[in-house]
Amino acid sequence: MEFEDIRPFLEATHQAVVTTFQSNGAVQASIVVAGAYEGAAAFVSIRGSSAKVRNLRRDARCTVLTVTDGWRSYAVVEGTAQLFDASNTDSEQLRVLLRAVYGACGGGEHPDWEEYDQVMRQQKAVAVLVQPERIYGLLR
């Protein structure tokens, strides 16, 4: 399976679980809203201090499982996460990226982009793009 095979599914289905690795090697699962962005599975961690972000900073390997409401169809992207935040991305580029990933994750047009931008800065939000290394699933 290739990313293009699951792109339409990721563009239409946004409920997902991301798994990361804790420092003791155990898996940590987080519910996220995800989507497809520039050939990657994407999500925003609103809190830059979240466990998933801490885990990804230490070990960038992760899995994003996107699933339909009835659990009949799913797509899995295993890969390496790229994290974009204020520490490694120009503030204007980060603002644009966070908005783009918000849209890719099914958010559409936010009712107040200025407020969104402010909250993302205050919470030290992180845009996460997972570059696919293995893709599988069941699309019905």
N, C-alpha and C positions, 0 to 999 in steps of 0.2 A: 504494500500500500504506500502511496506517495502523498505528500502534503496536499497536492491539488485534488486528490481523491476525497479528502475530508474537509477541504476549505468551505464548501457550501454548508456542510453540517455545522462547522464551527461558527459560521456567519449567522446561522439561524438558531443555534442552541447555545445557551450561555451559562447554564448551571454546571459547575465543575468542582472537582476535588483536586487539590494539588498536594503531592506528597514530597517531603524533603527529608533529609537525614539529620537527626539530632547528634550532638557531640558523642553520645554513647553508642551510636550506630543504629539506634531504633528509628523506625519511620514515624514521622509526624504528619498528620493529615489536616488540611484546612479546606473549608468550603470557600470557594471564590466565584466570582462572576468572570468568565473568560470569553475569549473570542480569537479571531484570526487577524494578524497584523503583519504585513510584509513577510509572508512565508514562515511565520512563527506562531505558536500558541502564545497568547498574551493575556495578562491581567495586571491590575493595579493593586498594590498593597497600600491601603490608605495610611496605615501606621508604619512608618519606617522602622519602628522598634519591635515589630511583631516577631513571633517565633519563626515563622517561615522565612522572613527576611534575614534574621540572624543565621538561620541554618544555611540559607543559600549563599550568604557571604563566606561561610566557612567551606561549604561543599556545594558547588553549583549544579550538581546532578539533581534532577527532579522529574516527576511525572505529572502530567495534567490529564485527568479523566473527565471528559465532558459527556453528559448523559441527558436523555430526554426525560420529561416528566414521568412517563410510564415505565421507565427503565428498559424500554424495548430496543433502543439504539444507543450506541456509545462510540466514542472515538478516544484513543489514548495516544498522547504524544510523550515519548520519553526523550529527554535531551538535557542540554546544558543551558542554564538560565543566564541571561545577561541582565544585570540590574542597572537602571538609570535613575539617578537621584541627584540632589544638589551637590554631592561630593565629586561627581564625575561628569556632570552634564551642565552646559551653559544654561542659565536660568530661563532664557527665552526658548531654547530648544526643548528644555524639560517641560515647560508650560504647554508647548505645542504637542509634544509626545504624550503627555498625560491626557490631554483632551482627545487626541486621536485614539488612544487605547480605550478611553471611556466610550467613545463612539463604537469602536470595534467590538466592545463587550456588550453591545446592545443598548447602550445608554442614549443613543440618538443625540438630539439637541438638549443640552442642559438648560433649565429655565433661567439660570443666573450664572454665566460663566465667570464673572468677576468673583462671586462668592465661592464657586468651585475652586478657582485658582488660589484664593486666600486659604481655604481649608487645606488644600493639598500642600501648600507651603508650611502652614502651621503644624500639620501632622507629619511633615517630612515624608510625604508619599514617595513610593518607589514604583516605577513602571518596570514590569518584568516581561521579557521576551524569551520564550523557550525555543531554542533552535533544535528542530527535530533531528534525532538520531535513529529513532525507531518509531514507527507508526503502525497501529493496528486498531481493530474495532469491529463492530457489527452495525452496519448502516442499513436500516430497513425502510 
